[in-house]
Amino acid sequence: MAAGITRVSSCYYHHLILKNKNGLSASVAVSTSFKKMVTNAASATITASSSINHGEYRSIAERVSLEKEIKKSKFIAIAAPISDEESAFSFLSEVRDPRATHNCWAFKVGQHSRCNDDGEPSGTAGKPIQSAILSSHIDRVMVVVIRYFGGIKLGTGGLVRAYGGVTSECLRNAPTCLVKSKVPMAVEVPFDLLGLVQHQLQHFQVEDIKQDYETGKDGFAMISFKVDFDQVEKLENAVKSNCSRQLVFYKQ
């Protein structure tokens, strides 16, 4: 049996957005335009399972592939990080080979997972791929295993071992990264404190900073951003302790 693993593309990260169906958790009323601004930011990602909603999860850092020959059949496992079901099927359409005998797959996003045997006997391909993903404790990942039949039948047990084995080996050799949940927030800031607040936001390495001068009261700007879930309270305290006035934060 011959095997080789290949890293295919550069690392990218998927950031989880926490969503609250009851709206913004603030004690004061905010404008409709601001609510829409934060809601739009949140809708860019899916709501993940409660097991990762309030923390972090491990995913693969980049696309990888593994090729292995088993009894003259060639198996190519390709794994990639995904953000949701839509990106999973986009990845499948990109890598599937219509000339191959089978293009079997499985993916996992939070507690949601799916698999497909693509013509192999039921339960001999998609399920073993899915089981290998679950056993790896890697989240937001999809694995497509492409098979080119070599003329020798593997039998039910052989297929299960082949599909599950190449998936496990592919994921075992893949570089992984820890992804922290991102919370969309905003703060109403008087113009004379914009520089100070911006400095604090940069210190906490927040993402997607936007300033809106038409939302809120006269003389104030609304700054929206996304921050790591475990930095929310620290950021609020840092901003408040460095400002001469009490600022109101909004978050979902």
PASEBA-1860 file (N, C-alpha, C; in nm, 3 decimals):
! residues 252
1> MAAGITRV> 0.084/-0.119/0.000/0.000/0.000/0.000/0.088/0.125/0.000 ~ 0.051/0.221/-0.083/0.128/0.345/-0.090/0.042/0.460/-0.042 ~ 0.102/0.552/0.031/0.025/0.665/0.081/0.109/0.790/0.080 ~ 0.042/0.905/0.065/0.112/1.033/0.071/0.014/1.142/0.105 ~ 0.056/1.238/0.187/-0.034/1.346/0.225/0.015/1.477/0.169 ~ -0.078/1.560/0.124/-0.043/1.685/0.060/-0.123/1.799/0.122 ~ -0.056/1.909/0.155/-0.126/2.029/0.197/-0.159/2.110/0.072 ~ -0.282/2.149/0.061/-0.328/2.207/-0.065/-0.339/2.358/-0.062
9> SSCYYHHL> -0.390/2.417/0.044/-0.412/2.561/0.042/-0.377/2.623/0.176 ~ -0.372/2.755/0.181/-0.332/2.828/0.300/-0.440/2.824/0.407 ~ -0.398/2.852/0.531/-0.489/2.845/0.646/-0.592/2.956/0.641 ~ -0.715/2.924/0.680/-0.814/3.028/0.703/-0.901/2.985/0.820 ~ -0.957/3.084/0.886/-1.029/3.059/1.009/-1.176/3.096/0.993 ~ -1.263/3.021/1.064/-1.407/3.048/1.063/-1.444/3.095/1.201 ~ -1.500/3.214/1.208/-1.532/3.272/1.337/-1.681/3.260/1.365 ~ -1.710/3.207/1.480/-1.848/3.187/1.523/-1.907/3.316/1.577
17> ILKNKNGL> -2.031/3.347/1.537/-2.103/3.463/1.588/-2.212/3.413/1.683 ~ -2.221/3.467/1.803/-2.327/3.432/1.896/-2.451/3.512/1.862 ~ -2.566/3.446/1.859/-2.690/3.513/1.821/-2.791/3.500/1.933 ~ -2.868/3.606/1.954/-2.969/3.608/2.058/-3.103/3.640/1.992 ~ -3.195/3.546/1.991/-3.323/3.565/1.924/-3.408/3.673/1.990 ~ -3.377/3.707/2.114/-3.456/3.808/2.184/-3.406/3.951/2.160 ~ -3.300/3.965/2.079/-3.252/4.100/2.046/-3.134/4.141/2.131 ~ -3.102/4.271/2.126/-2.986/4.323/2.194/-3.005/4.324/2.345
25> SASVAVST> -2.898/4.286/2.415/-2.905/4.280/2.561/-2.863/4.414/2.620 ~ -2.943/4.517/2.601/-2.912/4.649/2.654/-3.033/4.704/2.727 ~ -3.008/4.787/2.827/-3.117/4.840/2.908/-3.177/4.966/2.850 ~ -3.117/5.018/2.741/-3.169/5.138/2.678/-3.208/5.106/2.535 ~ -3.297/5.187/2.478/-3.342/5.163/2.342/-3.237/5.211/2.244 ~ -3.221/5.139/2.132/-3.128/5.179/2.027/-3.206/5.189/1.898 ~ -3.149/5.257/1.801/-3.221/5.283/1.677/-3.234/5.158/1.592 ~ -3.333/5.159/1.504/-3.355/5.045/1.416/-3.235/5.022/1.327
33> SFKKMVTN> -3.170/5.129/1.284/-3.054/5.114/1.195/-2.940/5.043/1.264 ~ -2.923/5.068/1.395/-2.816/4.999/1.466/-2.848/4.851/1.483 ~ -2.977/4.823/1.517/-3.016/4.683/1.530/-2.990/4.609/1.399 ~ -3.022/4.672/1.289/-3.001/4.610/1.160/-2.852/4.589/1.134 ~ -2.769/4.685/1.176/-2.626/4.676/1.155/-2.568/4.554/1.226 ~ -2.606/4.533/1.353/-2.554/4.420/1.429/-2.614/4.289/1.380 ~ -2.744/4.290/1.344/-2.808/4.169/1.295/-2.745/4.122/1.166 ~ -2.713/4.216/1.077/-2.648/4.179/0.951/-2.513/4.116/0.975
41> AASATITA> -2.440/4.167/1.073/-2.310/4.108/1.106/-2.326/3.967/1.156 ~ -2.429/3.945/1.238/-2.450/3.812/1.295/-2.497/3.712/1.190 ~ -2.575/3.757/1.094/-2.633/3.666/0.996/-2.530/3.614/0.898 ~ -2.410/3.666/0.901/-2.305/3.620/0.810/-2.256/3.480/0.846 ~ -2.286/3.433/0.966/-2.243/3.300/1.006/-2.360/3.223/1.063 ~ -2.342/3.093/1.078/-2.449/3.011/1.132/-2.441/3.007/1.283 ~ -2.552/2.973/1.347/-2.551/2.949/1.490/-2.505/2.806/1.513 ~ -2.397/2.790/1.587/-2.342/2.657/1.608/-2.407/2.591/1.729
49> SSSINHGE> -2.369/2.468/1.752/-2.427/2.394/1.863/-2.387/2.455/1.996 ~ -2.464/2.423/2.101/-2.437/2.479/2.231/-2.303/2.433/2.285 ~ -2.249/2.324/2.232/-2.123/2.274/2.281/-2.008/2.366/2.247 ~ -2.024/2.453/2.143/-1.916/2.544/2.109/-1.963/2.688/2.107 ~ -2.090/2.713/2.141/-2.143/2.847/2.134/-2.068/2.947/2.220 ~ -2.022/2.903/2.338/-1.966/2.995/2.433/-1.817/2.972/2.454 ~ -1.748/2.921/2.357/-1.607/2.894/2.378/-1.527/2.887/2.251 ~ -1.462/2.774/2.232/-1.372/2.757/2.119/-1.380/2.614/2.069
57> YRSIAERV> -1.336/2.592/1.948/-1.336/2.458/1.892/-1.212/2.441/1.805 ~ -1.178/2.316/1.776/-1.061/2.286/1.696/-1.105/2.245/1.556 ~ -1.041/2.303/1.457/-1.068/2.268/1.318/-0.935/2.248/1.247 ~ -0.940/2.201/1.122/-0.815/2.191/1.048/-0.782/2.329/0.992 ~ -0.654/2.358/0.982/-0.609/2.492/0.945/-0.605/2.514/0.795 ~ -0.603/2.407/0.717/-0.594/2.421/0.572/-0.641/2.293/0.505 ~ -0.663/2.302/0.376/-0.705/2.185/0.301/-0.588/2.087/0.287 ~ -0.617/1.959/0.307/-0.514/1.856/0.292/-0.572/1.739/0.214
65> SLEKEIKK> -0.484/1.659/0.155/-0.530/1.540/0.083/-0.437/1.423/0.112 ~ -0.491/1.303/0.102/-0.416/1.180/0.124/-0.453/1.081/0.015 ~ -0.354/1.022/-0.050/-0.378/0.923/-0.154/-0.324/0.788/-0.109 ~ -0.404/0.685/-0.129/-0.365/0.551/-0.084/-0.420/0.446/-0.180 ~ -0.339/0.345/-0.210/-0.384/0.235/-0.295/-0.414/0.114/-0.209 ~ -0.535/0.058/-0.225/-0.577/-0.059/-0.149/-0.635/-0.161/-0.246 ~ -0.565/-0.273/-0.264/-0.607/-0.379/-0.356/-0.640/-0.322/-0.494 ~ -0.548/-0.244/-0.544/-0.554/-0.186/-0.678/-0.654/-0.072/-0.695
73> SKFIAIAA> -0.737/-0.046/-0.594/-0.825/0.071/-0.598/-0.750/0.191/-0.539 ~ -0.765/0.305/-0.603/-0.701/0.427/-0.553/-0.803/0.508/-0.475 ~ -0.768/0.542/-0.352/-0.852/0.625/-0.266/-0.782/0.759/-0.242 ~ -0.854/0.867/-0.266/-0.800/1.001/-0.240/-0.894/1.070/-0.142 ~ -0.844/1.095/-0.022/-0.922/1.167/0.079/-0.881/1.314/0.077 ~ -0.978/1.403/0.066/-0.952/1.547/0.067/-1.034/1.609/0.179 ~ -0.967/1.674/0.272/-1.034/1.737/0.387/-1.016/1.887/0.380 ~ -1.119/1.960/0.423/-1.111/2.107/0.421/-1.194/2.164/0.534
81> PISDEESA> -1.154/2.280/0.587/-1.237/2.350/0.686/-1.357/2.410/0.615 ~ -1.473/2.406/0.680/-1.595/2.464/0.625/-1.663/2.548/0.732 ~ -1.754/2.635/0.690/-1.824/2.721/0.786/-1.968/2.677/0.807 ~ -2.028/2.613/0.706/-2.168/2.572/0.715/-2.197/2.470/0.605 ~ -2.324/2.428/0.596/-2.360/2.328/0.498/-2.343/2.378/0.355 ~ -2.370/2.504/0.333/-2.355/2.561/0.199/-2.210/2.554/0.152 ~ -2.117/2.588/0.240/-1.975/2.583/0.201/-1.930/2.438/0.184 ~ -1.993/2.344/0.257/-1.960/2.204/0.242/-1.994/2.156/0.100
89> FSFLSEVR> -2.113/2.189/0.053/-2.151/2.144/-0.080/-2.077/2.219/-0.189 ~ -2.036/2.340/-0.161/-1.952/2.413/-0.255/-1.817/2.343/-0.270 ~ -1.762/2.299/-0.157/-1.635/2.226/-0.159/-1.651/2.094/-0.233 ~ -1.763/2.023/-0.209/-1.787/1.896/-0.277/-1.791/1.914/-0.428 ~ -1.863/2.015/-0.474/-1.874/2.039/-0.618/-1.739/2.076/-0.680 ~ -1.653/2.134/-0.598/-1.520/2.174/-0.647/-1.426/2.056/-0.664 ~ -1.430/1.959/-0.571/-1.329/1.853/-0.572/-1.377/1.721/-0.630 ~ -1.509/1.697/-0.639/-1.557/1.568/-0.688/-1.513/1.545/-0.831
97> DPRATHNC> -1.480/1.420/-0.862/-1.434/1.384/-0.996/-1.541/1.297/-1.062 ~ -1.608/1.348/-1.165/-1.713/1.269/-1.231/-1.660/1.143/-1.299 ~ -1.528/1.138/-1.320/-1.468/1.020/-1.383/-1.441/0.909/-1.283 ~ -1.447/0.943/-1.152/-1.419/0.845/-1.047/-1.536/0.748/-1.031 ~ -1.510/0.632/-0.972/-1.615/0.534/-0.948/-1.711/0.583/-0.841 ~ -1.657/0.647/-0.735/-1.738/0.698/-0.625/-1.676/0.825/-0.569 ~ -1.761/0.918/-0.528/-1.719/1.037/-0.455/-1.799/1.040/-0.324 ~ -1.747/0.978/-0.221/-1.818/0.964/-0.094/-1.775/1.075/0.002
105> WAFKVGQH> -1.862/1.113/0.094/-1.828/1.228/0.177/-1.903/1.229/0.310 ~ -1.852/1.315/0.399/-1.921/1.344/0.525/-1.868/1.477/0.575 ~ -1.951/1.547/0.654/-1.904/1.671/0.715/-1.967/1.688/0.852 ~ -1.908/1.776/0.931/-1.957/1.806/1.065/-1.947/1.955/1.091 ~ -2.057/2.015/1.136/-2.060/2.154/1.179/-2.136/2.159/1.311 ~ -2.066/2.174/1.421/-2.130/2.168/1.551/-2.189/2.030/1.573 ~ -2.318/2.023/1.607/-2.384/1.894/1.627/-2.450/1.844/1.499 ~ -2.437/1.918/1.391/-2.497/1.878/1.264/-2.393/1.808/1.178
113> SRCNDDGE> -2.426/1.690/1.129/-2.337/1.618/1.039/-2.419/1.541/0.937 ~ -2.359/1.520/0.819/-2.425/1.445/0.712/-2.320/1.360/0.641 ~ -2.368/1.255/0.572/-2.274/1.170/0.497/-2.347/1.110/0.378 ~ -2.268/1.056/0.284/-2.325/1.000/0.162/-2.234/0.891/0.109 ~ -2.294/0.777/0.069/-2.217/0.662/0.017/-2.187/0.673/-0.132 ~ -2.260/0.757/-0.203/-2.242/0.777/-0.348/-2.229/0.646/-0.426 ~ -2.321/0.555/-0.402/-2.325/0.433/-0.481/-2.256/0.313/-0.419 ~ -2.176/0.333/-0.318/-2.118/0.219/-0.247/-2.229/0.153/-0.165
121> PSGTAGKP> -2.212/0.025/-0.125/-2.315/-0.040/-0.042/-2.346/0.043/0.082 ~ -2.473/0.049/0.119/-2.517/0.135/0.227/-2.436/0.115/0.355 ~ -2.386/0.224/0.409/-2.313/0.221/0.536/-2.167/0.185/0.526 ~ -2.115/0.164/0.404/-1.976/0.121/0.391/-1.879/0.235/0.359 ~ -1.930/0.355/0.330/-1.842/0.464/0.289/-1.869/0.592/0.369 ~ -1.989/0.647/0.352/-2.021/0.773/0.420/-2.013/0.762/0.571 ~ -2.071/0.656/0.628/-2.070/0.638/0.773/-1.928/0.623/0.829 ~ -1.842/0.542/0.767/-1.704/0.533/0.818/-1.630/0.667/0.810
129> IQSAILSS> -1.654/0.744/0.706/-1.593/0.877/0.696/-1.644/0.964/0.811 ~ -1.776/0.960/0.832/-1.838/1.038/0.939/-1.785/0.997/1.077 ~ -1.773/0.868/1.099/-1.722/0.818/1.227/-1.579/0.862/1.252 ~ -1.498/0.863/1.146/-1.359/0.907/1.160/-1.352/1.055/1.196 ~ -1.441/1.135/1.137/-1.446/1.278/1.170/-1.485/1.297/1.316 ~ -1.589/1.227/1.361/-1.634/1.240/1.499/-1.526/1.196/1.597 ~ -1.454/1.090/1.563/-1.349/1.040/1.651/-1.230/1.135/1.659 ~ -1.212/1.218/1.557/-1.098/1.310/1.555/-1.119/1.431/1.644
137> HIDRVMVV> -1.246/1.456/1.686/-1.282/1.574/1.767/-1.250/1.704/1.694 ~ -1.254/1.700/1.562/-1.235/1.819/1.480/-1.372/1.866/1.432 ~ -1.395/1.995/1.438/-1.525/2.050/1.402/-1.514/2.136/1.277 ~ -1.629/2.161/1.214/-1.637/2.241/1.092/-1.538/2.192/0.987 ~ -1.556/2.067/0.952/-1.467/2.003/0.856/-1.547/1.912/0.766 ~ -1.502/1.898/0.642/-1.562/1.804/0.547/-1.452/1.720/0.486 ~ -1.482/1.592/0.465/-1.388/1.501/0.399/-1.460/1.435/0.281 ~ -1.400/1.446/0.165/-1.448/1.377/0.045/-1.347/1.269/0.011
145> VIRYFGGI> -1.393/1.146/-0.003/-1.303/1.036/-0.041/-1.342/0.990/-0.181 ~ -1.250/1.006/-0.274/-1.271/0.971/-0.414/-1.209/0.833/-0.439 ~ -1.287/0.744/-0.497/-1.236/0.609/-0.523/-1.236/0.579/-0.672 ~ -1.124/0.524/-0.719/-1.111/0.475/-0.855/-1.097/0.323/-0.844 ~ -1.197/0.251/-0.890/-1.201/0.106/-0.874/-1.089/0.040/-0.954 ~ -1.021/-0.055/-0.887/-0.906/-0.119/-0.951/-0.932/-0.261/-0.996 ~ -1.057/-0.309/-0.987/-1.089/-0.442/-1.038/-1.104/-0.549/-0.932 ~ -1.064/-0.520/-0.807/-1.076/-0.619/-0.700/-1.179/-0.570/-0.598
153> KLGTGGLV> -1.282/-0.649/-0.573/-1.383/-0.609/-0.476/-1.328/-0.622/-0.335 ~ -1.360/-0.525/-0.250/-1.307/-0.522/-0.114/-1.400/-0.587/-0.014 ~ -1.526/-0.604/-0.047/-1.622/-0.657/0.048/-1.665/-0.549/0.146 ~ -1.773/-0.577/0.219/-1.828/-0.478/0.311/-1.726/-0.432/0.415 ~ -1.663/-0.528/0.482/-1.564/-0.493/0.584/-1.445/-0.420/0.526 ~ -1.402/-0.460/0.409/-1.288/-0.396/0.345/-1.316/-0.251/0.309 ~ -1.439/-0.225/0.262/-1.477/-0.089/0.227/-1.482/0.000/0.352 ~ -1.541/-0.052/0.459/-1.549/0.025/0.583/-1.408/0.061/0.632
161> RAYGGVTS> -1.318/-0.037/0.630/-1.181/-0.011/0.676/-1.109/0.087/0.584 ~ -1.134/0.075/0.454/-1.066/0.162/0.358/-1.111/0.307/0.372 ~ -1.241/0.330/0.370/-1.292/0.468/0.378/-1.264/0.530/0.514 ~ -1.287/0.452/0.620/-1.258/0.504/0.753/-1.111/0.526/0.776 ~ -1.029/0.436/0.724/-0.885/0.445/0.744/-0.821/0.564/0.675 ~ -0.857/0.587/0.548/-0.795/0.700/0.477/-0.840/0.833/0.536 ~ -0.966/0.836/0.583/-1.015/0.959/0.647/-0.941/0.987/0.776 ~ -0.926/0.885/0.860/-0.856/0.902/0.988/-0.712/0.946/0.966
169> ECLRNAPT> -0.645/0.884/0.870/-0.506/0.918/0.844/-0.493/1.059/0.788 ~ -0.585/1.095/0.702/-0.583/1.230/0.645/-0.598/1.335/0.754 ~ -0.696/1.316/0.842/-0.719/1.414/0.949/-0.608/1.412/1.053 ~ -0.551/1.295/1.077/-0.444/1.283/1.176/-0.321/1.363/1.132 ~ -0.298/1.373/1.004/-0.182/1.445/0.952/-0.211/1.592/0.920 ~ -0.336/1.633/0.935/-0.374/1.771/0.900/-0.335/1.867/1.013 ~ -0.281/1.984/0.979/-0.254/2.085/1.081/-0.386/2.140/1.134 ~ -0.394/2.162/1.263/-0.519/2.210/1.323/-0.499/2.348/1.386
177> CLVKSKVP> -0.610/2.416/1.412/-0.605/2.547/1.476/-0.723/2.560/1.571 ~ -0.705/2.639/1.674/-0.810/2.664/1.772/-0.884/2.790/1.731 ~ -1.014/2.781/1.717/-1.096/2.893/1.671/-1.183/2.941/1.786 ~ -1.172/3.067/1.820/-1.250/3.124/1.929/-1.379/3.186/1.877 ~ -1.483/3.175/1.958/-1.610/3.238/1.924/-1.593/3.389/1.919 ~ -1.664/3.451/1.827/-1.662/3.597/1.813/-1.798/3.655/1.850 ~ -1.798/3.759/1.930/-1.921/3.825/1.972/-1.931/3.961/1.903 ~ -2.041/3.988/1.828/-2.059/4.121/1.769/-2.102/4.220/1.876
185> MAVEVPFD> -2.034/4.333/1.882/-2.064/4.435/1.982/-2.065/4.573/1.917 ~ -2.109/4.671/1.994/-2.103/4.810/1.951/-2.100/4.898/2.075 ~ -2.048/5.017/2.060/-2.043/5.112/2.170/-2.068/5.251/2.115 ~ -2.147/5.330/2.189/-2.178/5.467/2.149/-2.074/5.559/2.213 ~ -2.000/5.632/2.128/-1.883/5.707/2.175/-1.893/5.854/2.135 ~ -1.873/5.947/2.230/-1.867/6.089/2.193/-1.744/6.115/2.107 ~ -1.754/6.212/2.017/-1.648/6.236/1.921/-1.511/6.256/1.987 ~ -1.507/6.324/2.102/-1.378/6.355/2.162/-1.310/6.232/2.225
193> LLGLVQHQ> -1.382/6.120/2.235/-1.323/5.999/2.292/-1.296/5.891/2.187 ~ -1.320/5.924/2.060/-1.303/5.823/1.954/-1.161/5.767/1.949 ~ -1.063/5.854/1.959/-0.923/5.810/1.952/-0.888/5.715/2.065 ~ -0.933/5.747/2.185/-0.906/5.663/2.302/-0.972/5.527/2.289 ~ -1.097/5.524/2.246/-1.168/5.398/2.232/-1.107/5.313/2.120 ~ -1.073/5.377/2.010/-1.010/5.304/1.899/-0.880/5.238/1.944 ~ -0.804/5.309/2.026/-0.677/5.254/2.077/-0.702/5.128/2.159 ~ -0.805/5.131/2.245/-0.837/5.015/2.327/-0.885/4.898/2.240
201> LQHFQVED> -0.963/4.927/2.139/-1.012/4.820/2.051/-0.897/4.753/1.978 ~ -0.801/4.832/1.933/-0.683/4.776/1.866/-0.601/4.691/1.961 ~ -0.594/4.734/2.088/-0.519/4.658/2.188/-0.578/4.519/2.207 ~ -0.711/4.508/2.198/-0.778/4.378/2.214/-0.794/4.305/2.081 ~ -0.735/4.358/1.977/-0.733/4.294/1.845/-0.873/4.255/1.797 ~ -0.966/4.349/1.808/-1.101/4.324/1.760/-1.102/4.325/1.607 ~ -1.208/4.271/1.549/-1.217/4.261/1.403/-1.338/4.339/1.351 ~ -1.332/4.368/1.221/-1.445/4.430/1.149/-1.494/4.558/1.216
209> IKQDYETG> -1.402/4.647/1.248/-1.441/4.774/1.310/-1.511/4.863/1.207 ~ -1.628/4.916/1.246/-1.702/5.009/1.160/-1.749/5.127/1.245 ~ -1.744/5.246/1.188/-1.792/5.365/1.257/-1.910/5.424/1.183 ~ -2.016/5.453/1.257/-2.138/5.509/1.200/-2.167/5.641/1.270 ~ -2.162/5.751/1.195/-2.182/5.883/1.254/-2.328/5.928/1.248 ~ -2.414/5.848/1.186/-2.555/5.887/1.172/-2.646/5.811/1.268 ~ -2.592/5.711/1.337/-2.670/5.633/1.432/-2.645/5.684/1.573 ~ -2.750/5.703/1.650/-2.733/5.748/1.788/-2.754/5.897/1.803
217> KDGFAMIS> -2.706/5.952/1.915/-2.727/6.093/1.947/-2.631/6.183/1.871 ~ -2.666/6.313/1.866/-2.576/6.411/1.805/-2.446/6.417/1.883 ~ -2.335/6.427/1.810/-2.206/6.435/1.875/-2.150/6.300/1.915 ~ -2.218/6.192/1.877/-2.173/6.057/1.910/-2.158/5.974/1.782 ~ -2.067/5.880/1.785/-2.052/5.782/1.677/-2.077/5.643/1.735 ~ -2.134/5.557/1.654/-2.156/5.418/1.695/-2.045/5.334/1.633 ~ -1.964/5.271/1.715/-1.856/5.184/1.667/-1.899/5.040/1.687 ~ -1.902/4.962/1.580/-1.934/4.820/1.590/-1.808/4.739/1.560
225> FKVDFDQV> -1.801/4.618/1.616/-1.683/4.533/1.601/-1.715/4.392/1.647 ~ -1.620/4.301/1.632/-1.632/4.164/1.681/-1.510/4.134/1.768 ~ -1.535/4.070/1.881/-1.427/4.044/1.977/-1.436/3.900/2.027 ~ -1.322/3.842/2.063/-1.321/3.706/2.118/-1.413/3.696/2.239 ~ -1.485/3.584/2.247/-1.585/3.566/2.353/-1.526/3.587/2.493 ~ -1.398/3.549/2.513/-1.339/3.558/2.647/-1.276/3.693/2.675 ~ -1.292/3.787/2.582/-1.235/3.920/2.601/-1.342/4.028/2.618 ~ -1.469/3.989/2.614/-1.577/4.088/2.618/-1.573/4.171/2.746
233> EKLENAVK> -1.573/4.105/2.860/-1.576/4.177/2.987/-1.448/4.258/3.009 ~ -1.334/4.201/2.971/-1.207/4.272/2.988/-1.203/4.399/2.903 ~ -1.255/4.388/2.780/-1.258/4.505/2.692/-1.347/4.614/2.749 ~ -1.468/4.577/2.793/-1.560/4.676/2.850/-1.496/4.747/2.969 ~ -1.434/4.670/3.058/-1.372/4.729/3.176/-1.256/4.821/3.139 ~ -1.178/4.781/3.040/-1.063/4.863/2.999/-1.109/4.995/2.939 ~ -1.211/4.990/2.855/-1.262/5.113/2.793/-1.320/5.205/2.899 ~ -1.403/5.150/2.987/-1.468/5.232/3.089/-1.368/5.294/3.185
241> SNCSRQLV> -1.263/5.218/3.222/-1.164/5.270/3.316/-1.075/5.378/3.256 ~ -1.067/5.384/3.123/-0.983/5.483/3.057/-1.062/5.602/3.004 ~ -1.193/5.602/3.023/-1.276/5.712/2.975/-1.333/5.792/3.093 ~ -1.352/5.919/3.071/-1.402/6.007/3.176/-1.553/5.998/3.190 ~ -1.620/5.932/3.095/-1.765/5.920/3.098/-1.809/5.774/3.081 ~ -1.927/5.745/3.130/-1.981/5.610/3.118/-2.028/5.587/2.975 ~ -1.982/5.479/2.914/-2.022/5.445/2.778/-2.114/5.323/2.781 ~ -2.206/5.320/2.687/-2.303/5.210/2.679/-2.259/5.113/2.571
249> FYKQ> -2.247/4.985/2.609/-2.212/4.878/2.515/-2.336/4.799/2.478 ~ -2.341/4.756/2.354/-2.448/4.669/2.306/-2.384/4.542/2.253 ~ -2.447/4.429/2.278/-2.394/4.304/2.225/-2.508/4.203/2.207 ~ -2.480/4.101/2.123/-2.577/3.992/2.102/-2.520/3.865/2.159
END
